């Protein structure tokens, strides 16, 4: 059996029919939607022809819905409501800093920068639905490239094709030691001392571990400087306080992590101190790229009170 292909109803036809169904009067319905009465009548007739059913019972005095018209009027109103919702959603998408923004953050950044990020978003972008995901770097990069995440806040460089980086700042690493350590509280520490220290690091998978190992190699240390590891910086610092060794902390983490124990001292490296760079990362050519660049600029200003050196996109 062959089913005949009917012409699809137009939105104008559905609006005309919905108006007549509501007002049950051609003149009033035409006025309500800003159409002429002949155009309205023609749109409803065309809809009846497209659907192959009679929607209205017309008399000289009034207009009534047919049984089919009563059923289809409900559908027509639902379709028009969905179209209106579609237009509203498109308008919201066109407006900058609205809708959801799925932000991925590494664990060695999240506790120290998120208060500034969240305050900035709350104050400047109140209509932005910021959704935060704390994960290690490899998982964040996978989430960004597959579309699960929109934007990342993490240490760079990543060196991943298809990902653009918006640099925010550079920060120094400092040496955290037990109270009785000979380097505790010193300034101008040469990097070469890292060749001899019992250095505690994060577990594998954390980019901060890799950065610390790179710093040790640059200082001339070839062997792995670690026998004890931790899943997070808080545990790592407590291990240092307990006398198991020393560790490297980024400056943004120092105040939060060392305030939890009175058994710690901080040592500062001679210039140039070992550093890391923190940036936003997005997909190259992201549809919201201009928004992300504006957010990066706003973040640079908001982060200036922290112990960091703010950088620009030219860096």
RAPE-V711025 format. One line per field, one symbol per residue. phi: phi as a letter, one per 20 degrees, with the letter a starting at -180 (. if undefined). psi: psi as a letter, one per 40 degrees, with the letter a starting at -180 (. if undefined). burial: + if it has 16 or more other ideal C-beta (glycine too) atoms within 10 Angstrom, else -. A space follows every 10 residues. Layout:
phi->???
psi->???
burial->???
This chain:
phi->.eefeefffe ffffffffff ffelafffff ffdmdfffff ffffffffff emceecdecf dbdcefgfff ffffffffff ffffffffff fffffflcme cedecffecg fddggfffff ffeecfeeee ddcebfggff fffffenfcd bccaeceemd gnddddfdad ceecedcfge ffefnedmff fffffdeeee cfffoeffff ffffffffen eeefebcccb ebfffgffff feneqdbdcf gfeffffffe bedccdddff ffffccddbe ccfgmggdgf fffffffffg ffegfffcdf cdfef
psi->hhhihihhii dddddddddd dddfhddddd ddefiidddd dddddddddd dfihdihhie dihihidddd dddddddddd dddddddddd ddddhifiai hhhhhidedd dddddddddd ddddgeehgh hhhhiidddd dddddeedid iihiiiidfh iehihgidii iiiihhiide ieeheiifhi dddedeighh iiiidhdddd ddddddddee hdihfhehii eidddddddd deeeaiihii ddeddddeee iefiihihii ihihiihhii hihheidfdd dddddddddd ddedeigihh iiee.
burial->--------+- --++++++++ +-+--+--++ -++-+----+ +-++-+++-- +---++---- --+-+---+- -++--+---+ ---------- ------++-- ++++++++++ ++++-++--+ +---+--+-+ ---++++-++ +-++----++ ++++++-+-- --++++++++ ++++++++-- +-++-+--+- +-++--+-++ ++---++++- +++-++--+- +---++---+ --+--+++++ +---++++++ ++++--++-- --+++++++- --++++++++ +++--+-+-- +++-++-+++ -++--+-+-+ -----
